[in-house]
């Protein structure tokens, strides 16, 4: 669950009522919670705590090796081929690569109309803040340095979206500056807000859209405010090449899906800002009665604020990223639900380092959400070679 928060300091601890309110308010805003005006950030609201991942550029606080390895391209360099979108919606079309200080990570999400990868600038780091280092004086407001860092991982400020041919409508870039990307037409815009809101005036959201083939577009957008130049965005774009199509994989397999629900998108990360970066290892999105739109997409926002889509999301997070835990004395691997929000249920993965969260639309019985959790089969989460092809992740 996501909750807007100020970036100048982690917020104080929140109670169940706050988590419930966040769940009601932000169901349809997951994808539009992009940083605004350099002052907004993201947090995760759970029963009893809000944890703030905040991006900083620090060379003295490197991310853990396991997290960095998961995000960056593999050592083996696959043969580059012209970028061609796969016929299968469940396959990736490219691998990660590096251009100067910009690290394009391995793709993390496949949908009906596009696939995505995060882009790290230099030594960006995301940090999850935990407990306070010291008791606060009466009336004292905590600063970020007053909190212990629970976990850090590579961060990212840019997002690469590769669209299926015919899926993207470049209307939001219509007033952009024409540029050439390796001889192909492109459009640069100083502020191309990813949510497409024309009323936004905040700066620091450069964007580039270009045709990689025929009527097929790719876009680089901003996930956190930054000052990446047109020249640098073009350089990143020119580094993008294709790969032999390969399957998107996930670390969880479902053995039960409620009647009428179909898998429509998923991957290593979610379709909200940054895919929650290296704090997440799997996302599966199930939708009832309606396929995802795959044409006329102006932004990669799957559900806008007025969406009536009935969906279920299954996410696998590090436990550092959430402090929701099984009730004391209960089976530590059994499903359990948020005491103040029956749309949110959880299950710990074996070993206790990872936790599955399931979020319903509010129209599913809690018993069905718990049944989905109870039937999950886990791969070896730390070993991507054991993961399941996403196409086989549902019965």
N, C-alpha and C positions, 0 to 999 in steps of 0.2 A: 504494500500500500504506500502511496506517495502523499506527502504533505508539503506544501510550500513553506519555506523557511528563509530567514535572512542569512546571508552568507558571512556576516561579520562575526558571528559566534554561533556555536551549537545552541539549540534551544534548551530550556530547562526540561525536566522530566514531565511527561504528560500522562494523564490517567486514561481509564477505559473510555470515558465519555468523549475524550478528544479523538481516540482511535475510531470510535463509532461515527463521529461527525465527519472525520476524514473519509471514511469508507463511503458514506452517503454522498458527500460532495464531489469526490474526485473519481468516481467510477469511470466517467466518460472523459476525464481530463488527463489520463495517464500520458498520452502522447503529446499534449500541448503544454506540459509543464517545463518549457524550455526557459532557461535563465533570461531575465529581462533586466535591461539597464545596468548590467554588471553587478546587480545587488541581490538577485534571487538565486537560490540554490535548491537542492532537493534533499528530502529527508524521508525516512521510512517510519510510518506510524504503526505501532503495534500496541497491544494492550499493556500499558504501563511504561512505555518508553518511546521516545523519538530519537533515532540515531541519524546524525547528519554526515553524509559523505561530502567532503569539501575538497575541491581540486586545488592543489598548490604545485608549484614547480620547485622541487627541492632535490638537490643532488646529495644532500647529507642524510636523506631518508629514503633509500631505495626500496622498491617493492620487493616482496618475497619472490624467490626464484620461481616457485611453482606458479604464482599468478602471472608473472611476466612471460613465462613459457607458454601459457595458455593463450595469451593475446597475440603474440608476435608470430610471424610466419615461421614455418619449420625450416630446419637447416637445409634439407634437400630442396634444390631449386627445380621445380617442375618445368618442363618445356613450355615456353610462352607460345601462344597461338592467338590469332585474331579473336577479339572478344565477341562471342556469340551467345545469346541467351539460350539456356537449355530448354528443350521442349517440356521436360518434366518440371513441375513447379517445386519439386523437392530436391533439386540439385543446385549446387553452386557453380558459378561461371568463371570465377577468378580466385586467385590467391593473394595473400598480403604481400606487400613490398615496401621498400623504403626509398624516399626521395629527399635528400638533404636531411633536415631535422625532422621530417614528417614520416612517421611510421604508420602505414596503412595496415591494419591488423587483418587477420583472417576473417572472412564473412561470418556473421553470427546469427542472421535471421533470414528466413525465406517466407514469402507471402505469395498470394496469387499474382500480384503485379510487380513485385520488386524484391531485391535482396540487398543486404546492407553490411557495412563494415565500419568500425570506428577508426578515427585517425588521431594518433597521439602526436602532440607537438613537443619535441625535446624530451625533457624528463618529467613531464606531468605526472602527478601522483594524486590519487583519490584516497582520502583518509576517513575512516569511521571513528568518530569520537565516542568514548565510553564514559566511565565514571569521572567525577571531579577529582582533581589531585588533592584538594584540600577543602575543608568546610568553608562556606562563604559567610562573610559578616552579614548581619541583619541589613536588608535593603540593598546588598551588593548584587550587581548584575554580572553574571559570568562572562568571561572572554574566552575565545577559542583556546588560548594558551593555558586556561585553567582546567582543561579536560585532558584526560589520558587518551592516547591514540590506541584504539582497540585493534585496528588492522589497517594496512595500507596496501595499495595495489596501483598498477599503471593506470593513469587517467587518460582522458581524451577530450578534445574541444571541438573536433570536426566530425562530420558523419558523411560517409559515401553511400549513396543510394543508386543502384544500377537497376533501371526499369526494364521490364519486358517490352519488346517492340509494340508500339501503339498504346502503351499504358499511360504515358506521361503527357500532360498538357502544360506547355511552358508559359502559360498566361501570366504567372507571377513574375516572370523574367522579361516580359514584353518590352519594358522600358529600360532594360539593362544595356550595358555597353557591349558591342560586338567584339569578340575576340576569336583568335584561331587556336585550336587545340590540336596540334599535330596535323594541320591542314584541314581540320573539320570545324564546322561552325559552332560557336559557343556564345554564351551571354553571361557577363559578369554583372553582379549587382552589389553595391556597397552594403546594403542591408536587405537581405532576403530572408525574412523571418520564417522559420520552418513551419509555424502554425498557419501562415498565410493571412494573418490578421492585418488588414490595411490600416488600422487605426494606431498601430504601434509606432512609437517614435524613438525607441531606445536604439542606441548605436552598438556597433561591435558584432554585427551578424552578417559578414560577407558571404556571398554564395556564388556558385558557378554552375551553370547548366550547359551541357554540350551533347551533340549527337555522336555516339560512338559507332553507329552503323544505321543507315537508312532512316527509319522513323523510330529508332531506339535511342533513348536518352539516358545519361547519367548525371547526377547532381551531387555537388559537395555543399553541405549546409553547416551551420554552426549549432553545436549543442551547448556550448558555453561561450560567452562573449570573448572575442579575441580580435586581433587586428591583422589577420592573414591577408596579404596583398593579392591583387589580381595575378601578378606574375607568379607567386608561389602556388596559388590554386591551379593555374594552368600547368605548372610543372608537375604537381601531383596528378592531375588529370592525364597528362601525357605519359605518366608511368604506368597507367592501368593497361594491362593486357589480359587476354583470356587464358583459360586453362581447359584441359579436357574436363567435361562436366563430371562432378563427383558428388556423392550424396551428402546432404545435410544430416548430421547425427545429433542425438540427444542422450543424456545419461539416465533417463527414466522411460519405462514402458508401461502403458496403462493396460490393465486387464479388464476394465469395465468402463464403459462410456454410456451415459443415459440415452434413452431412445430419442432419436431425432437430432442428436448433436454430431457434428463432423469436425475433424481436424482441418483448420484453415491456414494456420501459420505456426511457426515455431523455430527453434534453433537453440544455440547456446545462450543467447540473450533474449530479452523481451522487446516488444515494440513500444517501449517508452524511452525517455531520454537516456542515451548511452547504452541501452540494453542493460542497465545497472552494472555495466563494466565487468570487472573481474570479481565482483561479489556474487555473481550468478553463474550457473553452469547449464541451466536448461529452462526453456519456456515452451509450453504447449498451449495453444488457444483453440478452444472448441466453440463452435457457433451453432445455434439451433435455427433451422428453417431458412437461412439466407446465406448465400455465398458472398465472399468478400468481393468488393468492386475491383475490377482489374483494368478499367479504361477510364480516361478522363481524369487521372489523378494529378492534382496540382501540388500536393504535398504528400509525404508518407505518413499521414495521420489516418490510422485505421478507424478510429471512432471519434467523431467530433462531439461537441457538448450536447448536441441534440439527438445523438444516436439512440435508437431504440433496440439495438442489437442485443439479443439474449445470449450471453457468452459465459464460458467458464475458462479461467486461466490457471494453469498449473506452473509454478515457478520453483526452482531449486536454488536456494541461497546458502552462502556460508552462514553459520550460526552467529559469527561476529556481527553480521548485518542485521540481526534481529534478536531481541531478547525474549521472544515468546517461547515459552517452554512448557512441556507437559505438566499437568497438575502433580503436586508433590505426592509421592507414593503410588502414582499410576504407572502402568506399563509405558516405558520410555519410548517404545517404537509404535505404540498404538495411536491412531488418529485422535485429535482433540480439536476443540473449536475455541475461538475468541469468546470470552465470557460476555462481552458486550456487543458483539457483532456476529450473528450466526451465518453471515455470508463468507466469513473468513475461518478456515480450518487449516490444521497443520499436521505434519508427521515428521519425526526425526528420521534421518537416514542412519543406517548402521554405522557405528563409529562415533556419532555425535558431532561431527564437524560440519555436516550439511543438514539443511531442513527444507522440506517441501511445504510450500504455501499454496492453498487452493482458494480462489476467490470466485464466488458465484455472482450471478446477476441479481440475486434476491428472489428469484422465482423458482429456484431449485430447493427441494427439501434438504435440510442439513444431513439427513441420513444418506442421501445420494452423494453429497460431497465427501463424506467420511468413507463411503464405499469405494469411491474412486481412489482415495488415498490408501486405503487398506490393500487394494489390489496392485499397487505399484511394484514393479520389478526394477531394481537398481543395477546399472552397470558399475564397474569400478570407476567411481567419479573422478579420481585423479588420473586415470589412464584413458585418454580419448580413444585409443585403439579398441577399447572394449565397448564403446558406445553403440547404440542402436540406430540404424538408418531411420530417419524421422517418418518415412513412409510406412514403417512397420511398428510405430510407437503406439498405435491404437488398435484394438481388436477389429 
